Amino acid sequence: MGSAQSAPSDGGSPVMVTIEPRSGSKLEGKAYLAATDSGVKVTVDVANAPPGPHAAHIHQTADCSDKEAKSAGDHFNPMMHEHGLPPSEMRHLGDLGNLEVNNEGKGHLEITIAGANLKRGDKMSFLERAVVIHEKVDNGGQPAGNAGKRIGCGEIK
């Protein structure tokens, strides 16, 4: 379930992730991750999502098997920071901000996360994590942004 389709990453190979619906949603999408000189560029495109802002995060574990994506664990936070919103440096490494979905159910987010990488076995790597889209806006609140259910999940392999 929720698989990544790409060649194994050596820190420079882009990764494509299929985002599948969770928590009864119809959301579907793709995430693309690419290593850059300044971190990892994350691009997320979704369709069939409810209009409005939706939190987007990288979660701890590449496991979207649970119907509510709880198997993906908490936000990816290797530096043990409090939750926050970009562009603040004091936030979870996996805090991507919010994805705006239009009235046709399509949304797009593009952000580069400084300090992240795509190197196997590295504590700052997004590999072996999950991309999660939530039902509500991330309001920056503690401990995880008050973003509600996980309505989309994709495993980053």
FITORRO-445368 format. One record per atom (N, C-alpha, C): z, y, x; residue number from 1; residue in three letters; atom name. Coordinates in nm, 2 decimals. Layout:
# FITORRO-445368
<site <Z, Y, X>, NUM, "ALA", "CA">
...
END
This chain:
# FITORRO-445368
<site <0.00, -0.12, 0.08>, 1, "MET", "N">
<site <0.00, 0.00, 0.00>, 1, "MET", "CA">
<site <0.00, 0.12, 0.09>, 1, "MET", "C">
<site <-0.07, 0.23, 0.05>, 2, "GLY", "N">
<site <-0.06, 0.36, 0.12>, 2, "GLY", "CA">
<site <-0.09, 0.34, 0.26>, 2, "GLY", "C">
<site <-0.22, 0.32, 0.30>, 3, "SER", "N">
<site <-0.25, 0.28, 0.44>, 3, "SER", "CA">
<site <-0.32, 0.39, 0.51>, 3, "SER", "C">
<site <-0.31, 0.39, 0.64>, 4, "ALA", "N">
<site <-0.39, 0.48, 0.72>, 4, "ALA", "CA">
<site <-0.51, 0.40, 0.77>, 4, "ALA", "C">
<site <-0.62, 0.47, 0.78>, 5, "GLN", "N">
<site <-0.75, 0.40, 0.82>, 5, "GLN", "CA">
<site <-0.80, 0.48, 0.95>, 5, "GLN", "C">
<site <-0.77, 0.43, 1.06>, 6, "SER", "N">
<site <-0.82, 0.49, 1.18>, 6, "SER", "CA">
<site <-0.80, 0.40, 1.30>, 6, "SER", "C">
<site <-0.86, 0.44, 1.41>, 7, "ALA", "N">
<site <-0.83, 0.37, 1.54>, 7, "ALA", "CA">
<site <-0.69, 0.40, 1.58>, 7, "ALA", "C">
<site <-0.63, 0.31, 1.66>, 8, "PRO", "N">
<site <-0.49, 0.34, 1.70>, 8, "PRO", "CA">
<site <-0.49, 0.47, 1.78>, 8, "PRO", "C">
<site <-0.39, 0.55, 1.76>, 9, "SER", "N">
<site <-0.38, 0.68, 1.82>, 9, "SER", "CA">
<site <-0.32, 0.67, 1.96>, 9, "SER", "C">
<site <-0.38, 0.74, 2.06>, 10, "ASP", "N">
<site <-0.32, 0.75, 2.19>, 10, "ASP", "CA">
<site <-0.26, 0.89, 2.22>, 10, "ASP", "C">
<site <-0.24, 0.97, 2.11>, 11, "GLY", "N">
<site <-0.20, 1.10, 2.12>, 11, "GLY", "CA">
<site <-0.30, 1.20, 2.10>, 11, "GLY", "C">
<site <-0.43, 1.16, 2.10>, 12, "GLY", "N">
<site <-0.54, 1.25, 2.08>, 12, "GLY", "CA">
<site <-0.63, 1.21, 1.96>, 12, "GLY", "C">
<site <-0.62, 1.08, 1.92>, 13, "SER", "N">
<site <-0.71, 1.03, 1.81>, 13, "SER", "CA">
<site <-0.67, 1.08, 1.68>, 13, "SER", "C">
<site <-0.76, 1.14, 1.60>, 14, "PRO", "N">
<site <-0.72, 1.18, 1.46>, 14, "PRO", "CA">
<site <-0.68, 1.06, 1.38>, 14, "PRO", "C">
<site <-0.59, 1.08, 1.28>, 15, "VAL", "N">
<site <-0.55, 0.98, 1.19>, 15, "VAL", "CA">
<site <-0.58, 1.03, 1.05>, 15, "VAL", "C">
<site <-0.64, 0.93, 0.97>, 16, "MET", "N">
<site <-0.66, 0.96, 0.83>, 16, "MET", "CA">
<site <-0.57, 0.88, 0.74>, 16, "MET", "C">
<site <-0.50, 0.94, 0.64>, 17, "VAL", "N">
<site <-0.40, 0.87, 0.56>, 17, "VAL", "CA">
<site <-0.45, 0.88, 0.42>, 17, "VAL", "C">
<site <-0.44, 0.77, 0.35>, 18, "THR", "N">
<site <-0.47, 0.77, 0.20>, 18, "THR", "CA">
<site <-0.33, 0.79, 0.13>, 18, "THR", "C">
<site <-0.33, 0.89, 0.04>, 19, "ILE", "N">
<site <-0.21, 0.92, -0.04>, 19, "ILE", "CA">
<site <-0.23, 0.86, -0.17>, 19, "ILE", "C">
<site <-0.13, 0.78, -0.21>, 20, "GLU", "N">
<site <-0.14, 0.71, -0.34>, 20, "GLU", "CA">
<site <-0.03, 0.76, -0.44>, 20, "GLU", "C">
<site <-0.06, 0.75, -0.57>, 21, "PRO", "N">
<site <0.04, 0.80, -0.67>, 21, "PRO", "CA">
<site <0.17, 0.72, -0.67>, 21, "PRO", "C">
<site <0.28, 0.79, -0.69>, 22, "ARG", "N">
<site <0.41, 0.73, -0.71>, 22, "ARG", "CA">
<site <0.48, 0.80, -0.82>, 22, "ARG", "C">
<site <0.59, 0.74, -0.87>, 23, "SER", "N">
<site <0.67, 0.80, -0.98>, 23, "SER", "CA">
<site <0.59, 0.83, -1.10>, 23, "SER", "C">
<site <0.49, 0.74, -1.13>, 24, "GLY", "N">
<site <0.42, 0.76, -1.26>, 24, "GLY", "CA">
<site <0.31, 0.86, -1.25>, 24, "GLY", "C">
<site <0.29, 0.93, -1.14>, 25, "SER", "N">
<site <0.18, 1.03, -1.13>, 25, "SER", "CA">
<site <0.04, 0.97, -1.12>, 25, "SER", "C">
<site <-0.05, 1.06, -1.13>, 26, "LYS", "N">
<site <-0.19, 1.02, -1.11>, 26, "LYS", "CA">
<site <-0.25, 1.08, -0.98>, 26, "LYS", "C">
<site <-0.16, 1.14, -0.90>, 27, "LEU", "N">
<site <-0.21, 1.21, -0.78>, 27, "LEU", "CA">
<site <-0.27, 1.11, -0.68>, 27, "LEU", "C">
<site <-0.38, 1.16, -0.62>, 28, "GLU", "N">
<site <-0.44, 1.08, -0.51>, 28, "GLU", "CA">
<site <-0.49, 1.18, -0.41>, 28, "GLU", "C">
<site <-0.50, 1.14, -0.29>, 29, "GLY", "N">
<site <-0.55, 1.23, -0.18>, 29, "GLY", "CA">
<site <-0.56, 1.17, -0.05>, 29, "GLY", "C">
<site <-0.59, 1.26, 0.05>, 30, "LYS", "N">
<site <-0.60, 1.22, 0.19>, 30, "LYS", "CA">
<site <-0.53, 1.32, 0.27>, 30, "LYS", "C">
<site <-0.47, 1.27, 0.38>, 31, "ALA", "N">
<site <-0.42, 1.36, 0.48>, 31, "ALA", "CA">
<site <-0.48, 1.33, 0.61>, 31, "ALA", "C">
<site <-0.51, 1.43, 0.69>, 32, "TYR", "N">
<site <-0.57, 1.42, 0.82>, 32, "TYR", "CA">
<site <-0.48, 1.48, 0.93>, 32, "TYR", "C">
<site <-0.45, 1.40, 1.03>, 33, "LEU", "N">
<site <-0.36, 1.45, 1.14>, 33, "LEU", "CA">
<site <-0.44, 1.45, 1.27>, 33, "LEU", "C">
<site <-0.43, 1.55, 1.34>, 34, "ALA", "N">
<site <-0.50, 1.56, 1.47>, 34, "ALA", "CA">
<site <-0.41, 1.63, 1.57>, 34, "ALA", "C">
<site <-0.40, 1.57, 1.69>, 35, "ALA", "N">
<site <-0.32, 1.64, 1.80>, 35, "ALA", "CA">
<site <-0.40, 1.76, 1.85>, 35, "ALA", "C">
<site <-0.33, 1.87, 1.87>, 36, "THR", "N">
<site <-0.38, 1.99, 1.93>, 36, "THR", "CA">
<site <-0.30, 2.03, 2.05>, 36, "THR", "C">
<site <-0.34, 2.13, 2.12>, 37, "ASP", "N">
<site <-0.26, 2.18, 2.24>, 37, "ASP", "CA">
<site <-0.12, 2.23, 2.19>, 37, "ASP", "C">
<site <-0.11, 2.27, 2.06>, 38, "SER", "N">
<site <0.01, 2.33, 2.02>, 38, "SER", "CA">
<site <0.09, 2.24, 1.92>, 38, "SER", "C">
<site <0.05, 2.12, 1.90>, 39, "GLY", "N">
<site <0.13, 2.03, 1.81>, 39, "GLY", "CA">
<site <0.03, 1.94, 1.73>, 39, "GLY", "C">
<site <0.06, 1.91, 1.61>, 40, "VAL", "N">
<site <-0.02, 1.83, 1.52>, 40, "VAL", "CA">
<site <-0.07, 1.91, 1.41>, 40, "VAL", "C">
<site <-0.20, 1.92, 1.39>, 41, "LYS", "N">
<site <-0.26, 1.99, 1.28>, 41, "LYS", "CA">
<site <-0.26, 1.89, 1.16>, 41, "LYS", "C">
<site <-0.20, 1.92, 1.05>, 42, "VAL", "N">
<site <-0.19, 1.84, 0.93>, 42, "VAL", "CA">
<site <-0.27, 1.91, 0.82>, 42, "VAL", "C">
<site <-0.37, 1.83, 0.77>, 43, "THR", "N">
<site <-0.45, 1.88, 0.66>, 43, "THR", "CA">
<site <-0.43, 1.79, 0.54>, 43, "THR", "C">
<site <-0.40, 1.84, 0.42>, 44, "VAL", "N">
<site <-0.37, 1.75, 0.31>, 44, "VAL", "CA">
<site <-0.46, 1.80, 0.19>, 44, "VAL", "C">
<site <-0.53, 1.71, 0.13>, 45, "ASP", "N">
<site <-0.61, 1.74, 0.01>, 45, "ASP", "CA">
<site <-0.58, 1.64, -0.10>, 45, "ASP", "C">
<site <-0.54, 1.70, -0.22>, 46, "VAL", "N">
<site <-0.50, 1.61, -0.33>, 46, "VAL", "CA">
<site <-0.59, 1.64, -0.45>, 46, "VAL", "C">
<site <-0.59, 1.55, -0.54>, 47, "ALA", "N">
<site <-0.66, 1.56, -0.67>, 47, "ALA", "CA">
<site <-0.57, 1.50, -0.78>, 47, "ALA", "C">
<site <-0.60, 1.53, -0.90>, 48, "ASN", "N">
<site <-0.53, 1.47, -1.02>, 48, "ASN", "CA">
<site <-0.38, 1.50, -1.01>, 48, "ASN", "C">
<site <-0.34, 1.62, -0.95>, 49, "ALA", "N">
<site <-0.20, 1.66, -0.94>, 49, "ALA", "CA">
<site <-0.17, 1.77, -1.05>, 49, "ALA", "C">
<site <-0.05, 1.78, -1.09>, 50, "PRO", "N">
<site <-0.01, 1.88, -1.18>, 50, "PRO", "CA">
<site <-0.03, 2.02, -1.11>, 50, "PRO", "C">
<site <-0.08, 2.12, -1.19>, 51, "PRO", "N">
<site <-0.10, 2.25, -1.13>, 51, "PRO", "CA">
<site <0.03, 2.31, -1.08>, 51, "PRO", "C">
<site <0.03, 2.40, -0.98>, 52, "GLY", "N">
<site <0.14, 2.47, -0.93>, 52, "GLY", "CA">
<site <0.18, 2.42, -0.79>, 52, "GLY", "C">
<site <0.29, 2.48, -0.73>, 53, "PRO", "N">
<site <0.32, 2.44, -0.60>, 53, "PRO", "CA">
<site <0.40, 2.31, -0.59>, 53, "PRO", "C">
<site <0.37, 2.23, -0.48>, 54, "HIS", "N">
<site <0.43, 2.10, -0.46>, 54, "HIS", "CA">
<site <0.48, 2.09, -0.31>, 54, "HIS", "C">
<site <0.60, 2.05, -0.29>, 55, "ALA", "N">
<site <0.65, 2.03, -0.15>, 55, "ALA", "CA">
<site <0.57, 1.92, -0.09>, 55, "ALA", "C">
<site <0.54, 1.94, 0.04>, 56, "ALA", "N">
<site <0.48, 1.84, 0.13>, 56, "ALA", "CA">
<site <0.56, 1.82, 0.25>, 56, "ALA", "C">
<site <0.59, 1.69, 0.28>, 57, "HIS", "N">
<site <0.68, 1.66, 0.39>, 57, "HIS", "CA">
<site <0.63, 1.54, 0.47>, 57, "HIS", "C">
<site <0.67, 1.53, 0.59>, 58, "ILE", "N">
<site <0.65, 1.40, 0.66>, 58, "ILE", "CA">
<site <0.79, 1.33, 0.65>, 58, "ILE", "C">
<site <0.79, 1.21, 0.60>, 59, "HIS", "N">
<site <0.92, 1.14, 0.59>, 59, "HIS", "CA">
<site <0.93, 1.04, 0.70>, 59, "HIS", "C">
<site <1.05, 0.98, 0.71>, 60, "GLN", "N">
<site <1.10, 0.91, 0.83>, 60, "GLN", "CA">
<site <1.02, 0.78, 0.85>, 60, "GLN", "C">
<site <0.98, 0.70, 0.75>, 61, "THR", "N">
<site <0.93, 0.57, 0.76>, 61, "THR", "CA">
<site <0.80, 0.55, 0.69>, 61, "THR", "C">
<site <0.71, 0.48, 0.76>, 62, "ALA", "N">
<site <0.57, 0.45, 0.71>, 62, "ALA", "CA">
<site <0.59, 0.33, 0.61>, 62, "ALA", "C">
<site <0.65, 0.36, 0.50>, 63, "ASP", "N">
<site <0.67, 0.26, 0.39>, 63, "ASP", "CA">
<site <0.67, 0.32, 0.26>, 63, "ASP", "C">
<site <0.55, 0.31, 0.19>, 64, "CYS", "N">
<site <0.54, 0.36, 0.06>, 64, "CYS", "CA">
<site <0.54, 0.26, -0.05>, 64, "CYS", "C">
<site <0.60, 0.14, -0.02>, 65, "SER", "N">
<site <0.60, 0.03, -0.11>, 65, "SER", "CA">
<site <0.68, 0.05, -0.24>, 65, "SER", "C">
<site <0.78, 0.13, -0.24>, 66, "ASP", "N">
<site <0.86, 0.15, -0.36>, 66, "ASP", "CA">
<site <0.79, 0.24, -0.46>, 66, "ASP", "C">
<site <0.80, 0.21, -0.59>, 67, "LYS", "N">
<site <0.72, 0.28, -0.69>, 67, "LYS", "CA">
<site <0.76, 0.43, -0.69>, 67, "LYS", "C">
<site <0.87, 0.47, -0.64>, 68, "GLU", "N">
<site <0.91, 0.61, -0.63>, 68, "GLU", "CA">
<site <0.91, 0.66, -0.49>, 68, "GLU", "C">
<site <0.86, 0.58, -0.40>, 69, "ALA", "N">
<site <0.84, 0.62, -0.25>, 69, "ALA", "CA">
<site <0.98, 0.64, -0.18>, 69, "ALA", "C">
<site <1.08, 0.59, -0.24>, 70, "LYS", "N">
<site <1.21, 0.60, -0.17>, 70, "LYS", "CA">
<site <1.22, 0.52, -0.04>, 70, "LYS", "C">
<site <1.13, 0.42, -0.03>, 71, "SER", "N">
<site <1.12, 0.34, 0.09>, 71, "SER", "CA">
<site <1.08, 0.42, 0.21>, 71, "SER", "C">
<site <1.02, 0.54, 0.19>, 72, "ALA", "N">
<site <0.98, 0.63, 0.30>, 72, "ALA", "CA">
<site <1.09, 0.70, 0.37>, 72, "ALA", "C">
<site <1.21, 0.69, 0.31>, 73, "GLY", "N">
<site <1.33, 0.75, 0.37>, 73, "GLY", "CA">
<site <1.34, 0.90, 0.36>, 73, "GLY", "C">
<site <1.42, 0.96, 0.44>, 74, "ASP", "N">
<site <1.44, 1.11, 0.43>, 74, "ASP", "CA">
<site <1.33, 1.18, 0.51>, 74, "ASP", "C">
<site <1.34, 1.31, 0.51>, 75, "HIS", "N">
<site <1.25, 1.39, 0.59>, 75, "HIS", "CA">
<site <1.26, 1.35, 0.74>, 75, "HIS", "C">
<site <1.15, 1.36, 0.81>, 76, "PHE", "N">
<site <1.15, 1.33, 0.95>, 76, "PHE", "CA">
<site <1.22, 1.45, 1.02>, 76, "PHE", "C">
<site <1.33, 1.42, 1.10>, 77, "ASN", "N">
<site <1.41, 1.52, 1.15>, 77, "ASN", "CA">
<site <1.47, 1.48, 1.29>, 77, "ASN", "C">
<site <1.39, 1.46, 1.39>, 78, "PRO", "N">
<site <1.44, 1.41, 1.51>, 78, "PRO", "CA">
<site <1.53, 1.51, 1.59>, 78, "PRO", "C">
<site <1.52, 1.64, 1.56>, 79, "MET", "N">
<site <1.60, 1.73, 1.63>, 79, "MET", "CA">
<site <1.73, 1.77, 1.55>, 79, "MET", "C">
<site <1.75, 1.70, 1.44>, 80, "MET", "N">
<site <1.87, 1.72, 1.35>, 80, "MET", "CA">
<site <1.90, 1.86, 1.31>, 80, "MET", "C">
<site <1.79, 1.93, 1.27>, 81, "HIS", "N">
<site <1.80, 2.07, 1.22>, 81, "HIS", "CA">
<site <1.83, 2.06, 1.07>, 81, "HIS", "C">
<site <1.87, 2.17, 1.01>, 82, "GLU", "N">
<site <1.88, 2.18, 0.87>, 82, "GLU", "CA">
<site <1.74, 2.20, 0.81>, 82, "GLU", "C">
<site <1.73, 2.17, 0.68>, 83, "HIS", "N">
<site <1.60, 2.18, 0.61>, 83, "HIS", "CA">
<site <1.56, 2.33, 0.61>, 83, "HIS", "C">
<site <1.43, 2.35, 0.61>, 84, "GLY", "N">
<site <1.38, 2.49, 0.61>, 84, "GLY", "CA">
<site <1.23, 2.49, 0.58>, 84, "GLY", "C">
<site <1.18, 2.61, 0.57>, 85, "LEU", "N">
<site <1.03, 2.62, 0.54>, 85, "LEU", "CA">
<site <0.96, 2.68, 0.66>, 85, "LEU", "C">
<site <0.84, 2.64, 0.68>, 86, "PRO", "N">
<site <0.75, 2.71, 0.78>, 86, "PRO", "CA">
<site <0.74, 2.85, 0.74>, 86, "PRO", "C">
<site <0.74, 2.94, 0.83>, 87, "PRO", "N">
<site <0.72, 2.92, 0.98>, 87, "PRO", "CA">
<site <0.85, 2.92, 1.05>, 87, "PRO", "C">
<site <0.96, 2.91, 0.99>, 88, "SER", "N">
<site <1.09, 2.90, 1.06>, 88, "SER", "CA">
<site <1.09, 2.79, 1.16>, 88, "SER", "C">
<site <1.14, 2.81, 1.28>, 89, "GLU", "N">
<site <1.15, 2.71, 1.38>, 89, "GLU", "CA">
<site <1.27, 2.62, 1.35>, 89, "GLU", "C">
<site <1.37, 2.67, 1.28>, 90, "MET", "N">
<site <1.49, 2.59, 1.24>, 90, "MET", "CA">
<site <1.46, 2.52, 1.11>, 90, "MET", "C">
<site <1.40, 2.40, 1.12>, 91, "ARG", "N">
<site <1.37, 2.32, 1.00>, 91, "ARG", "CA">
<site <1.35, 2.18, 1.05>, 91, "ARG", "C">
<site <1.34, 2.09, 0.96>, 92, "HIS", "N">
<site <1.30, 1.95, 0.99>, 92, "HIS", "CA">
<site <1.16, 1.95, 1.05>, 92, "HIS", "C">
<site <1.13, 1.87, 1.15>, 93, "LEU", "N">
<site <1.00, 1.86, 1.20>, 93, "LEU", "CA">
<site <0.90, 1.82, 1.09>, 93, "LEU", "C">
<site <0.94, 1.75, 0.99>, 94, "GLY", "N">
<site <0.86, 1.70, 0.88>, 94, "GLY", "CA">
<site <0.84, 1.80, 0.77>, 94, "GLY", "C">
<site <0.90, 1.92, 0.78>, 95, "ASP", "N">
<site <0.89, 2.02, 0.67>, 95, "ASP", "CA">
<site <0.76, 2.09, 0.68>, 95, "ASP", "C">
<site <0.66, 2.06, 0.59>, 96, "LEU", "N">
<site <0.53, 2.11, 0.59>, 96, "LEU", "CA">
<site <0.51, 2.24, 0.50>, 96, "LEU", "C">
<site <0.61, 2.26, 0.42>, 97, "GLY", "N">
<site <0.59, 2.38, 0.33>, 97, "GLY", "CA">
<site <0.54, 2.33, 0.19>, 97, "GLY", "C">
<site <0.46, 2.41, 0.12>, 98, "ASN", "N">
<site <0.42, 2.38, -0.01>, 98, "ASN", "CA">
<site <0.27, 2.38, -0.02>, 98, "ASN", "C">
<site <0.22, 2.29, -0.11>, 99, "LEU", "N">
<site <0.08, 2.27, -0.13>, 99, "LEU", "CA">
<site <0.05, 2.33, -0.27>, 99, "LEU", "C">
<site <-0.04, 2.43, -0.28>, 100, "GLU", "N">
<site <-0.07, 2.49, -0.41>, 100, "GLU", "CA">
<site <-0.18, 2.41, -0.48>, 100, "GLU", "C">
<site <-0.16, 2.36, -0.60>, 101, "VAL", "N">
<site <-0.26, 2.29, -0.68>, 101, "VAL", "CA">
<site <-0.31, 2.38, -0.79>, 101, "VAL", "C">
<site <-0.44, 2.39, -0.80>, 102, "ASN", "N">
<site <-0.51, 2.47, -0.90>, 102, "ASN", "CA">
<site <-0.51, 2.40, -1.04>, 102, "ASN", "C">
<site <-0.57, 2.47, -1.14>, 103, "ASN", "N">
<site <-0.57, 2.42, -1.27>, 103, "ASN", "CA">
<site <-0.66, 2.30, -1.29>, 103, "ASN", "C">
<site <-0.75, 2.27, -1.19>, 104, "GLU", "N">
<site <-0.83, 2.15, -1.20>, 104, "GLU", "CA">
<site <-0.76, 2.03, -1.13>, 104, "GLU", "C">
<site <-0.63, 2.05, -1.08>, 105, "GLY", "N">
<site <-0.56, 1.95, -1.02>, 105, "GLY", "CA">
<site <-0.58, 1.92, -0.88>, 105, "GLY", "C">
<site <-0.65, 2.02, -0.81>, 106, "LYS", "N">
<site <-0.68, 2.00, -0.67>, 106, "LYS", "CA">
<site <-0.60, 2.10, -0.59>, 106, "LYS", "C">
<site <-0.56, 2.04, -0.47>, 107, "GLY", "N">
<site <-0.48, 2.12, -0.38>, 107, "GLY", "CA">
<site <-0.51, 2.10, -0.24>, 107, "GLY", "C">
<site <-0.48, 2.20, -0.15>, 108, "HIS", "N">
<site <-0.51, 2.19, -0.01>, 108, "HIS", "CA">
<site <-0.40, 2.26, 0.07>, 108, "HIS", "C">
<site <-0.36, 2.20, 0.18>, 109, "LEU", "N">
<site <-0.26, 2.25, 0.27>, 109, "LEU", "CA">
<site <-0.31, 2.22, 0.41>, 109, "LEU", "C">
<site <-0.30, 2.32, 0.50>, 110, "GLU", "N">
<site <-0.34, 2.31, 0.64>, 110, "GLU", "CA">
<site <-0.23, 2.38, 0.72>, 110, "GLU", "C">
<site <-0.17, 2.30, 0.81>, 111, "ILE", "N">
<site <-0.06, 2.36, 0.90>, 111, "ILE", "CA">
<site <-0.06, 2.29, 1.03>, 111, "ILE", "C">
<site <-0.03, 2.36, 1.13>, 112, "THR", "N">
<site <0.00, 2.29, 1.26>, 112, "THR", "CA">
<site <0.15, 2.29, 1.29>, 112, "THR", "C">
<site <0.20, 2.18, 1.32>, 113, "ILE", "N">
<site <0.34, 2.16, 1.34>, 113, "ILE", "CA">
<site <0.37, 2.15, 1.49>, 113, "ILE", "C">
<site <0.42, 2.26, 1.55>, 114, "ALA", "N">
<site <0.45, 2.27, 1.69>, 114, "ALA", "CA">
<site <0.56, 2.17, 1.73>, 114, "ALA", "C">
<site <0.54, 2.10, 1.84>, 115, "GLY", "N">
<site <0.64, 2.01, 1.89>, 115, "GLY", "CA">
<site <0.62, 1.87, 1.84>, 115, "GLY", "C">
<site <0.53, 1.85, 1.74>, 116, "ALA", "N">
<site <0.50, 1.71, 1.69>, 116, "ALA", "CA">
<site <0.39, 1.66, 1.78>, 116, "ALA", "C">
<site <0.37, 1.52, 1.78>, 117, "ASN", "N">
<site <0.26, 1.46, 1.84>, 117, "ASN", "CA">
<site <0.22, 1.33, 1.77>, 117, "ASN", "C">
<site <0.12, 1.27, 1.82>, 118, "LEU", "N">
<site <0.07, 1.14, 1.77>, 118, "LEU", "CA">
<site <0.07, 1.03, 1.87>, 118, "LEU", "C">
<site <0.18, 1.03, 1.95>, 119, "LYS", "N">
<site <0.19, 0.93, 2.06>, 119, "LYS", "CA">
<site <0.28, 0.82, 2.01>, 119, "LYS", "C">
<site <0.23, 0.69, 2.02>, 120, "ARG", "N">
<site <0.31, 0.58, 1.98>, 120, "ARG", "CA">
<site <0.44, 0.57, 2.06>, 120, "ARG", "C">
<site <0.55, 0.55, 1.99>, 121, "GLY", "N">
<site <0.68, 0.53, 2.05>, 121, "GLY", "CA">
<site <0.76, 0.66, 2.09>, 121, "GLY", "C">
<site <0.69, 0.78, 2.07>, 122, "ASP", "N">
<site <0.76, 0.90, 2.11>, 122, "ASP", "CA">
<site <0.84, 0.95, 1.99>, 122, "ASP", "C">
<site <0.96, 1.00, 2.02>, 123, "LYS", "N">
<site <1.06, 1.04, 1.92>, 123, "LYS", "CA">
<site <1.01, 1.16, 1.83>, 123, "LYS", "C">
<site <0.91, 1.23, 1.88>, 124, "MET", "N">
<site <0.85, 1.35, 1.81>, 124, "MET", "CA">
<site <0.72, 1.31, 1.74>, 124, "MET", "C">
<site <0.68, 1.19, 1.74>, 125, "SER", "N">
<site <0.55, 1.14, 1.69>, 125, "SER", "CA">
<site <0.56, 1.13, 1.53>, 125, "SER", "C">
<site <0.44, 1.17, 1.47>, 126, "PHE", "N">
<site <0.43, 1.15, 1.33>, 126, "PHE", "CA">
<site <0.37, 1.01, 1.30>, 126, "PHE", "C">
<site <0.34, 0.93, 1.40>, 127, "LEU", "N">
<site <0.29, 0.80, 1.37>, 127, "LEU", "CA">
<site <0.41, 0.71, 1.32>, 127, "LEU", "C">
<site <0.39, 0.62, 1.23>, 128, "GLU", "N">
<site <0.49, 0.53, 1.17>, 128, "GLU", "CA">
<site <0.58, 0.61, 1.08>, 128, "GLU", "C">
<site <0.53, 0.72, 1.03>, 129, "ARG", "N">
<site <0.60, 0.80, 0.93>, 129, "ARG", "CA">
<site <0.52, 0.80, 0.80>, 129, "ARG", "C">
<site <0.56, 0.88, 0.70>, 130, "ALA", "N">
<site <0.48, 0.89, 0.57>, 130, "ALA", "CA">
<site <0.46, 1.03, 0.53>, 130, "ALA", "C">
<site <0.35, 1.06, 0.47>, 131, "VAL", "N">
<site <0.32, 1.19, 0.41>, 131, "VAL", "CA">
<site <0.36, 1.18, 0.27>, 131, "VAL", "C">
<site <0.45, 1.27, 0.22>, 132, "VAL", "N">
<site <0.50, 1.26, 0.08>, 132, "VAL", "CA">
<site <0.48, 1.40, 0.01>, 132, "VAL", "C">
<site <0.42, 1.39, -0.11>, 133, "ILE", "N">
<site <0.40, 1.50, -0.20>, 133, "ILE", "CA">
<site <0.51, 1.49, -0.31>, 133, "ILE", "C">
<site <0.58, 1.60, -0.34>, 134, "HIS", "N">
<site <0.68, 1.60, -0.44>, 134, "HIS", "CA">
<site <0.64, 1.67, -0.57>, 134, "HIS", "C">
<site <0.71, 1.65, -0.67>, 135, "GLU", "N">
<site <0.67, 1.71, -0.81>, 135, "GLU", "CA">
<site <0.70, 1.86, -0.82>, 135, "GLU", "C">
<site <0.79, 1.91, -0.74>, 136, "LYS", "N">
<site <0.82, 2.05, -0.75>, 136, "LYS", "CA">
<site <0.80, 2.13, -0.62>, 136, "LYS", "C">
<site <0.82, 2.26, -0.62>, 137, "VAL", "N">
<site <0.82, 2.34, -0.51>, 137, "VAL", "CA">
<site <0.94, 2.32, -0.42>, 137, "VAL", "C">
<site <0.91, 2.33, -0.29>, 138, "ASP", "N">
<site <1.02, 2.32, -0.19>, 138, "ASP", "CA">
<site <1.08, 2.47, -0.18>, 138, "ASP", "C">
<site <1.20, 2.49, -0.23>, 139, "ASN", "N">
<site <1.26, 2.62, -0.23>, 139, "ASN", "CA">
<site <1.34, 2.65, -0.11>, 139, "ASN", "C">
<site <1.34, 2.56, -0.01>, 140, "GLY", "N">
<site <1.41, 2.59, 0.11>, 140, "GLY", "CA">
<site <1.56, 2.55, 0.11>, 140, "GLY", "C">
<site <1.61, 2.51, -0.01>, 141, "GLY", "N">
<site <1.75, 2.48, -0.03>, 141, "GLY", "CA">
<site <1.79, 2.35, 0.05>, 141, "GLY", "C">
<site <1.92, 2.34, 0.06>, 142, "GLN", "N">
<site <1.98, 2.23, 0.14>, 142, "GLN", "CA">
<site <2.01, 2.11, 0.04>, 142, "GLN", "C">
<site <2.00, 1.99, 0.09>, 143, "PRO", "N">
<site <1.96, 1.95, 0.22>, 143, "PRO", "CA">
<site <1.81, 1.92, 0.24>, 143, "PRO", "C">
<site <1.73, 1.92, 0.12>, 144, "ALA", "N">
<site <1.59, 1.88, 0.13>, 144, "ALA", "CA">
<site <1.50, 1.96, 0.05>, 144, "ALA", "C">
<site <1.53, 2.08, 0.00>, 145, "GLY", "N">
<site <1.44, 2.17, -0.07>, 145, "GLY", "CA">
<site <1.43, 2.15, -0.22>, 145, "GLY", "C">
<site <1.52, 2.07, -0.28>, 146, "ASN", "N">
<site <1.52, 2.06, -0.42>, 146, "ASN", "CA">
<site <1.39, 2.03, -0.49>, 146, "ASN", "C">
<site <1.30, 1.95, -0.42>, 147, "ALA", "N">
<site <1.16, 1.93, -0.46>, 147, "ALA", "CA">
<site <1.14, 1.82, -0.56>, 147, "ALA", "C">
<site <1.24, 1.75, -0.60>, 148, "GLY", "N">
<site <1.22, 1.65, -0.71>, 148, "GLY", "CA">
<site <1.16, 1.52, -0.66>, 148, "GLY", "C">
<site <1.11, 1.45, -0.76>, 149, "LYS", "N">
<site <1.05, 1.32, -0.74>, 149, "LYS", "CA">
<site <0.93, 1.32, -0.64>, 149, "LYS", "C">
<site <0.91, 1.21, -0.58>, 150, "ARG", "N">
<site <0.80, 1.19, -0.49>, 150, "ARG", "CA">
<site <0.68, 1.14, -0.57>, 150, "ARG", "C">
<site <0.58, 1.22, -0.58>, 151, "ILE", "N">
<site <0.46, 1.18, -0.67>, 151, "ILE", "CA">
<site <0.34, 1.13, -0.59>, 151, "ILE", "C">
<site <0.35, 1.14, -0.46>, 152, "GLY", "N">
<site <0.24, 1.08, -0.38>, 152, "GLY", "CA">
<site <0.30, 1.04, -0.24>, 152, "GLY", "C">
<site <0.24, 0.93, -0.19>, 153, "CYS", "N">
<site <0.29, 0.88, -0.06>, 153, "CYS", "CA">
<site <0.18, 0.82, 0.02>, 153, "CYS", "C">
<site <0.17, 0.84, 0.15>, 154, "GLY", "N">
<site <0.07, 0.78, 0.23>, 154, "GLY", "CA">
<site <0.13, 0.74, 0.37>, 154, "GLY", "C">
<site <0.11, 0.62, 0.41>, 155, "GLU", "N">
<site <0.17, 0.57, 0.54>, 155, "GLU", "CA">
<site <0.08, 0.62, 0.66>, 155, "GLU", "C">
<site <0.15, 0.67, 0.76>, 156, "ILE", "N">
<site <0.08, 0.72, 0.88>, 156, "ILE", "CA">
<site <0.09, 0.61, 0.98>, 156, "ILE", "C">
<site <-0.02, 0.54, 1.01>, 157, "LYS", "N">
<site <-0.01, 0.42, 1.10>, 157, "LYS", "CA">
<site <-0.08, 0.45, 1.23>, 157, "LYS", "C">
END
